[in-house]
Amino acid sequence: MLKIVNRSGKFKKQLKENELEALEAMGKFGVKMMEKHVAVDTGYLLSRCKYIINRNELFLMNDCLYAIFQEFGTYKMKAHPFMTPAAMNYTAQYKEIAAMHMGKGM
């Protein structure tokens, strides 16, 4: 006798938990990389590096008022990007973190 058991609900729940865990780990890694690349004068810009997860999307951000000028520059000052390198230069590490977390408990 063949018995079919539907465990798709448990699988979806585990996948969702793994996804949030992966996003948290990727956010923490992204903040470390932003802190590595940020220009430090007073430390205020450094202290405002953070991440948020909204609707299963990860956002690296800095809520300092002059962060945008540091990132893109002005007509009087050249750019000193710190968010772009943190997001773009470490894609292999982000993929490793995601792969490590997404397979747990499956």
C-alpha positions in Angstrom: 0.0 0.0 0.0 1.4 3.4 -1.0 0.7 6.3 1.3 1.2 9.8 0.0 2.0 12.5 2.6 1.9 16.2 1.6 4.6 18.1 3.4 4.6 21.1 1.2 3.5 23.4 4.0 6.4 22.4 6.2 8.8 22.7 3.2 7.5 26.3 2.5 7.9 27.3 6.1 11.4 26.0 6.3 12.3 27.7 3.0 10.9 31.0 4.3 12.9 30.7 7.6 16.1 29.9 5.6 15.5 32.9 3.3 15.1 35.3 6.2 18.2 33.8 7.9 20.2 34.2 4.7 19.1 37.8 4.3 20.1 38.6 7.9 23.5 37.1 7.4 24.0 38.9 4.1 22.9 42.2 5.7 25.4 41.8 8.5 28.1 41.0 6.0 27.1 44.0 3.8 27.3 46.4 6.8 30.8 45.1 7.6 31.9 45.7 4.1 30.4 49.2 4.1 32.2 50.0 7.3 35.4 48.7 5.6 35.0 51.2 2.7 33.6 54.2 4.4 35.7 57.3 4.9 36.1 58.0 8.6 36.6 61.6 9.8 34.3 62.0 12.8 32.8 58.5 12.7 29.2 59.7 12.3 29.0 58.3 8.7 30.5 55.0 9.9 28.0 54.7 12.8 25.0 55.1 10.5 25.7 52.1 8.2 22.9 49.6 8.5 20.6 47.2 6.6 16.9 46.6 6.5 14.8 43.7 5.2 11.5 44.7 3.7 9.3 42.2 1.9 12.1 39.7 1.6 14.4 42.2 0.0 17.7 43.4 1.5 18.6 47.0 1.5 22.0 48.4 2.6 21.7 51.9 3.7 23.1 54.9 5.5 20.7 57.5 6.9 23.4 60.2 7.3 22.4 63.3 5.5 25.6 63.7 3.6 26.1 60.0 2.7 24.8 60.6 -0.8 27.5 63.3 -1.4 30.2 60.9 -0.2 28.8 58.1 -2.4 28.4 60.1 -5.6 30.4 63.3 -5.1 29.5 66.9 -5.9 30.8 69.4 -8.4 33.4 70.5 -5.8 34.3 67.1 -4.4 35.1 63.7 -6.0 33.1 60.7 -5.0 34.3 58.4 -2.2 31.9 55.5 -2.7 31.4 53.0 0.2 27.9 51.5 -0.5 28.5 50.6 -4.1 31.7 48.6 -3.4 30.1 46.8 -0.5 27.2 45.7 -2.7 29.0 45.0 -6.0 32.6 43.8 -5.1 31.5 40.9 -2.9 28.9 39.1 -5.0 30.7 35.8 -4.7 30.6 36.1 -0.9 26.9 37.0 -0.9 26.2 34.0 -3.1 28.2 31.7 -0.7 26.2 33.1 2.3 22.9 32.5 0.5 23.8 29.0 -0.5 25.0 28.1 3.0 21.8 29.2 4.6 19.2 28.2 2.0 20.0 24.4 2.2 19.6 24.1 5.9 17.0 21.7 7.2 15.8 20.5 3.7 
